[in-house]
Amino acid sequence: MKKALLACLAAAVTVSVAAGGYLALRPVGTSAAPVTAVAAASYDPAGAREAAAQADDVFHGTVLRGTGRRTIAEIPSRLYEVRVGHVFKGGLGGTVTVTQPVAEPALRPGGYVFATTSWHNGDDEHGLLAGSPPYPADDLTAPVRGAAGAGTSVGAYWREAVGPRRGGPAG
């Protein structure tokens, strides 16, 4: 009797393990809409050259106000109205909407250097590059904080980051 009970228990465990493995590896479901890839690049936020190379636009702007939240490409995001000031790269002007994942610290009104990529949507929104908080800078003539740009102004630091690189066109 004990042998039969152990054989039955072993069979039940084997079926459970096999079923669990099948369920773990099988697709849970399919989406009716295809997933859209979002063009974003990760880089060290102190690496202004890498940020400039990945961004569609690099500019100094002033956050005027937050305008709400919405989900863009499945990313819950905050929306900000930003007045474009000095453009280091790209062709933005006037007032634009900048999006930021809600997981990042919220922006406060004031000046920043932004490295963004266009969402290429009907709302003409520009998202911050992944992992790239905007650089706080009310004044482009202020010195860069930290060792990376010691002795240079914020404006000069970003002009250098966007400027010509060996083997590539001028930014």
LUMMARPA-440912 format. One record per residue (C-alpha): residue in one letter; z negated, x negated, y negated. Coordinates in steps of 0.05 Angstrom, whole numbers, plus 5000, padded with zeros to 4 digits. Layout:
! LUMMARPA-440912
A; Z; X; Y
...
END
This chain:
! LUMMARPA-440912
M; 5000; 5000; 5000
K; 4982; 4944; 4952
K; 5048; 4909; 4966
A; 5087; 4972; 4950
L; 5048; 4983; 4885
L; 5060; 4911; 4863
A; 5135; 4917; 4879
C; 5138; 4981; 4839
L; 5101; 4949; 4780
A; 5147; 4888; 4782
A; 5208; 4934; 4781
A; 5181; 4972; 4722
V; 5167; 4908; 4683
T; 5237; 4882; 4699
V; 5269; 4946; 4674
S; 5226; 4946; 4611
V; 5244; 4874; 4595
A; 5318; 4886; 4608
A; 5319; 4950; 4566
G; 5281; 4915; 4510
G; 5330; 4857; 4510
Y; 5389; 4906; 4508
L; 5359; 4945; 4450
A; 5343; 4882; 4411
L; 5414; 4855; 4416
R; 5453; 4919; 4407
P; 5476; 4939; 4336
V; 5429; 4991; 4308
G; 5484; 5028; 4272
T; 5546; 5019; 4230
S; 5553; 5032; 4157
A; 5606; 5082; 4135
A; 5621; 5037; 4075
P; 5638; 4964; 4082
V; 5586; 4915; 4055
T; 5610; 4882; 3991
A; 5594; 4809; 3983
V; 5564; 4790; 3917
A; 5587; 4724; 3887
A; 5523; 4687; 3873
A; 5502; 4615; 3882
S; 5434; 4585; 3893
Y; 5416; 4521; 3857
D; 5357; 4485; 3826
P; 5345; 4521; 3760
A; 5333; 4453; 3727
G; 5403; 4432; 3748
A; 5442; 4457; 3688
R; 5507; 4424; 3711
E; 5506; 4462; 3777
A; 5490; 4527; 3742
A; 5547; 4517; 3693
A; 5595; 4500; 3749
Q; 5578; 4564; 3787
A; 5574; 4611; 3728
D; 5631; 4651; 3697
D; 5594; 4650; 3631
V; 5540; 4606; 3600
F; 5514; 4630; 3533
H; 5455; 4633; 3487
G; 5435; 4705; 3476
T; 5379; 4748; 3452
V; 5348; 4801; 3496
L; 5344; 4862; 3452
R; 5312; 4909; 3502
G; 5309; 4931; 3574
T; 5355; 4991; 3586
G; 5332; 5013; 3655
R; 5341; 4999; 3728
R; 5394; 5013; 3780
T; 5418; 4986; 3847
I; 5480; 4943; 3844
A; 5511; 4920; 3910
E; 5447; 4941; 3945
I; 5404; 4898; 3898
P; 5351; 4935; 3857
S; 5362; 4908; 3787
R; 5336; 4911; 3716
L; 5386; 4921; 3660
Y; 5380; 4886; 3593
E; 5419; 4894; 3528
V; 5434; 4823; 3505
R; 5467; 4801; 3440
V; 5512; 4741; 3453
G; 5502; 4683; 3406
H; 5531; 4614; 3421
V; 5580; 4612; 3479
F; 5580; 4548; 3520
K; 5628; 4573; 3574
G; 5669; 4637; 3581
G; 5692; 4688; 3531
L; 5635; 4737; 3520
G; 5619; 4764; 3452
G; 5581; 4821; 3419
T; 5529; 4857; 3462
V; 5531; 4855; 3538
T; 5490; 4883; 3595
V; 5456; 4830; 3637
T; 5427; 4849; 3705
Q; 5369; 4815; 3739
P; 5339; 4829; 3808
V; 5272; 4866; 3802
A; 5241; 4813; 3846
E; 5247; 4763; 3789
P; 5197; 4762; 3730
A; 5219; 4811; 3676
L; 5251; 4784; 3613
R; 5218; 4794; 3546
P; 5255; 4804; 3480
G; 5277; 4737; 3452
G; 5327; 4681; 3461
Y; 5350; 4651; 3526
V; 5408; 4609; 3554
F; 5440; 4652; 3608
A; 5484; 4629; 3667
T; 5517; 4692; 3692
T; 5573; 4717; 3737
S; 5611; 4781; 3723
W; 5600; 4840; 3770
H; 5672; 4859; 3757
N; 5652; 4932; 3753
G; 5670; 4988; 3705
D; 5605; 4977; 3666
D; 5624; 4904; 3650
E; 5556; 4879; 3672
H; 5538; 4806; 3681
G; 5487; 4785; 3734
L; 5443; 4724; 3732
L; 5460; 4673; 3786
A; 5414; 4678; 3846
G; 5352; 4636; 3835
S; 5371; 4621; 3763
P; 5321; 4647; 3712
P; 5349; 4644; 3642
Y; 5324; 4584; 3601
P; 5278; 4610; 3545
A; 5304; 4584; 3479
D; 5298; 4619; 3413
D; 5326; 4558; 3377
L; 5383; 4515; 3405
T; 5360; 4456; 3362
A; 5292; 4455; 3396
P; 5279; 4398; 3445
V; 5289; 4410; 3519
R; 5223; 4417; 3556
G; 5211; 4371; 3616
A; 5238; 4304; 3637
A; 5309; 4329; 3654
G; 5331; 4332; 3581
A; 5278; 4291; 3546
G; 5300; 4272; 3476
T; 5357; 4322; 3470
S; 5363; 4391; 3441
V; 5373; 4454; 3483
G; 5443; 4463; 3454
A; 5464; 4391; 3468
Y; 5435; 4396; 3538
W; 5477; 4457; 3556
R; 5540; 4430; 3521
E; 5534; 4369; 3565
A; 5523; 4412; 3627
V; 5586; 4453; 3613
G; 5627; 4393; 3586
P; 5681; 4355; 3622
R; 5665; 4327; 3690
R; 5702; 4270; 3725
G; 5762; 4297; 3764
G; 5758; 4367; 3734
P; 5779; 4405; 3672
A; 5737; 4411; 3610
G; 5690; 4472; 3611
END
